[in-house]
Amino acid sequence: MLRALSDRQRTGGAGRVIRLSLAGTASWLLHGLSPVPPAGGGPPGPYDPGDPAPWLTVTGSPYGPLRHALPPVHYAGAPRTWDRPPSRWGTDPAVWR
């Protein structure tokens, strides 16, 4: 939802209608995730729901490499990662971007 809202702001209000529910999201998280293909391509290996690696990435930061979660929702045409890297604590102005 957050990604859809940021896309709407970037495109000047044009967007799509999305319908979300807490129960539907929980069901998707528990039962609807498909195996993630390995980074090098090829067929997906066995899916281990306890392995967070497919949902994490490493980004350079002022403090060194930072391992963090990817955006929680992905849809066709959306960026796969966050728009900008992390910055030093307290250096960003207190405004929405």
N, C-alpha and C positions, 0 to 999 in steps of 0.2 A: 504494500500500500504506500509506504514511504517513497519507494522508487517511482510509482505511478504519479504521486503528487509532485515530486520534483520534476518529472517529465512534463507534467501539465504546466508548471510554472515556466519551464524553459521554452515551451512551444507557444506560450501566450494564451493559455486557457483551453486550447483544443486538446482533446484527449479521448479516452475511452471510458466506458462505464465498467466498473468492477464491483462485484458483490462478494463480500467476505463475511464469514461467520467464525466465531471462536471454535465451535464444535467441528466445523468443516476443516479448519486449519489444523486442529488437533488430529483429526482422522487422517489428513494428508501426511502430517509429520510421522504418525505411527504406522500407517499402512501404505501410503501412496508413493513413497520415495523409490525411485528406480535405481538400479546399480549405476554408479558413476564410471564412465570409461576412464581407463588409465591415462595419465598425462601424455604418454607417447603414442596414443591412439590404440588401435587394436580392440579386441573384444573385452567387455568388462569382466573383471574377476569376481570371485564370490563377494557378495555384499555383506559387510559386517556393520550393523547399525551402531555398534559401540566404538567404531573407528572414526574419529573426527577429521582425519586428514583430508578427505574430499571437500570438506566445507571450510578449510583454512587456507590462508595464503601468507606469504612473507613480503613485507613492504619495508623499504628503507625509511628510517626516521632519524631525527636529530640525535636520538639516543642509540642508534645502531639498528640492526635488523629487528623488525617487530612482527611477530606471528599473531595473526588476528583472524576473526571470522569474516567470511565473504558476506555480501548482502544476503539476507535470509530468503528473499524471493527473487526468482529470475523468470522472465518471460521473453518471448521473441522480440528482438530489437533492443533489449535493455543492455546496458553495460554489465559486464560480468564482475566488475570490482567497483570500489568507491571512486568518486570523482577526483579526489585529491589526497595526497599522503598526509599522515599525521604531522602536527607541528609541535613545537615546544609548549609545555604547559604554561598557560597564562599569556601567550603572545598573540592570540587571535582576538579581534574585537568582539564584543558581546552582541552580535547581530546574526540574523538568519541569512543564509546564503542560498 
